[in-house]
Amino acid sequence: MLPLKRVAQLGATVTAAIALIGGFSVNAQAANGFLSYITADGQEVIVPDPSDTICYTTSDGGAIFADNGTDEPITFYTDSNCFGGGITVPVGGSQHFDQPQHSFAVAGLPGKAQTRTHA
C-alpha cells in the first residue's frame, strides 16, 4: 500500500496534468451558417460554417460582394493573408467592396490562423 503522502503527491500531479492539458487545448469552432461572396468575374462562392481558425483566400480576382448568413461577423481583407485593415460584414449583413477582397476570416482572427484557399 502506498503511504498517504505519496498518494496525495500522485493525485496532485494527475490533477495538474489534467488542468494543463485542458487549459491549453484549442477547440476549433465555426461560425454557424453560410457565407457567400461574388467574385470579380461574377461567380458565386458559398462557404458553409467557416472555421474560426482559418484565413480563407478568395477565388481568383477576389470578392466584390459578400453576404454574411453566419452567426459571427466576417472580416474581408485586400491582401491574401488576413492582415491589415479589413472590412467587417456584420451578422446577417451584406457588403459591396470598392476593391476586390482577397481573403476573409471570422472577425478577430488575424495572425491566429492557417491560410487555406477556398474555391
Secondary structure per residue as TSV (DSSP state, phi and psi in degrees):
chain	resnum	aa	ss	phi	psi
A	1	M	-	360.0	140.8
A	2	L	-	-78.1	141.5
A	3	P	-	-63.5	151.5
A	4	L	H	-56.8	-39.2
A	5	K	H	-62.4	-41.0
A	6	R	H	-66.5	-41.2
A	7	V	H	-61.6	-42.5
A	8	A	H	-63.8	-42.6
A	9	Q	H	-64.2	-43.4
A	10	L	H	-62.8	-43.4
A	11	G	H	-62.4	-41.8
A	12	A	H	-65.1	-39.3
A	13	T	H	-64.7	-45.4
A	14	V	H	-63.6	-43.6
A	15	T	H	-62.1	-43.3
A	16	A	H	-63.7	-40.5
A	17	A	H	-64.0	-42.4
A	18	I	H	-64.5	-43.0
A	19	A	H	-64.4	-39.6
A	20	L	H	-64.6	-45.8
A	21	I	H	-64.8	-47.6
A	22	G	H	-64.7	-36.3
A	23	G	H	-69.5	-26.6
A	24	F	H	-107.1	3.8
A	25	S	-	-73.9	143.2
A	26	V	-	-113.9	120.5
A	27	N	-	-96.5	119.2
A	28	A	-	-72.3	132.0
A	29	Q	-	-127.2	170.9
A	30	A	B	-136.7	153.6
A	31	A	-	-76.8	127.9
A	32	N	S	-81.8	131.8
A	33	G	E	119.7	-163.8
A	34	F	E	-120.3	135.6
A	35	L	E	-106.7	131.8
A	36	S	E	-126.2	147.7
A	37	Y	E	-142.6	156.8
A	38	I	E	-108.1	130.7
A	39	T	E	-83.3	167.1
A	40	A	T	-59.3	-25.9
A	41	D	T	-95.4	13.3
A	42	G	S	88.0	6.2
A	43	Q	-	-83.2	137.0
A	44	E	E	-92.6	132.9
A	45	V	E	-120.3	131.0
A	46	I	E	-115.9	128.6
A	47	V	E	-118.1	109.3
A	48	P	E	-80.1	137.0
A	49	D	S	44.4	62.9
A	50	P	-	-60.2	135.7
A	51	S	B	-71.8	148.3
A	52	D	T	-89.8	11.8
A	53	T	T	-117.3	10.9
A	54	I	E	-127.4	136.4
A	55	C	E	-95.8	113.8
A	56	Y	E	-89.9	136.6
A	57	T	E	-95.7	141.1
A	58	T	-	-79.9	167.4
A	59	S	S	-63.6	166.0
A	60	D	T	-48.6	135.0
A	61	G	T	94.0	-19.9
A	62	G	-	83.1	171.0
A	63	A	E	-91.6	136.7
A	64	I	E	-112.3	-10.1
A	65	F	E	-153.1	142.7
A	66	A	E	-137.1	146.1
A	67	D	E	-127.9	116.3
A	68	N	E	-96.9	99.7
A	69	G	E	-99.1	23.8
A	70	T	E	-99.6	177.6
A	71	D	S	-98.0	17.4
A	72	E	S	-135.7	147.3
A	73	P	-	-65.1	146.2
A	74	I	E	-121.6	131.6
A	75	T	E	-107.4	130.7
A	76	F	E	-104.0	147.6
A	77	Y	E	-130.8	149.2
A	78	T	S	-75.5	-24.0
A	79	D	S	-88.8	179.2
A	80	S	S	-101.7	13.5
A	81	N	S	-124.4	13.8
A	82	C	S	58.2	38.1
A	83	F	-	-122.5	162.7
A	84	G	S	85.3	-176.8
A	85	G	S	-63.4	134.4
A	86	G	E	-122.6	169.8
A	87	I	E	-113.4	118.7
A	88	T	E	-94.0	127.5
A	89	V	E	-97.8	115.9
A	90	P	-	-68.8	166.2
A	91	V	T	-54.3	127.4
A	92	G	T	75.5	3.3
A	93	G	-	-97.8	171.6
A	94	S	E	-137.8	160.7
A	95	Q	E	-151.6	131.1
A	96	H	E	-90.9	139.4
A	97	F	E	-107.3	136.7
A	98	D	E	-69.2	-30.4
A	99	Q	E	-134.3	151.9
A	100	P	E	-57.7	140.6
A	101	Q	E	-103.7	130.7
A	102	H	-	-106.2	0.0
A	103	S	E	-158.3	162.9
A	104	F	E	-153.4	158.9
A	105	A	E	-156.4	158.5
A	106	V	E	-57.8	134.2
A	107	A	T	-51.7	141.6
A	108	G	T	87.5	5.5
A	109	L	-	-88.4	-26.2
A	110	P	T	-44.1	136.1
A	111	G	T	83.4	-4.4
A	112	K	S	-114.4	2.2
A	113	A	S	-119.9	163.3
A	114	Q	E	-93.0	137.9
A	115	T	E	-79.5	138.7
A	116	R	E	-142.1	130.2
A	117	T	E	-74.3	136.6
A	118	H	-	-124.6	123.3
A	119	A	-	62.2	360.0
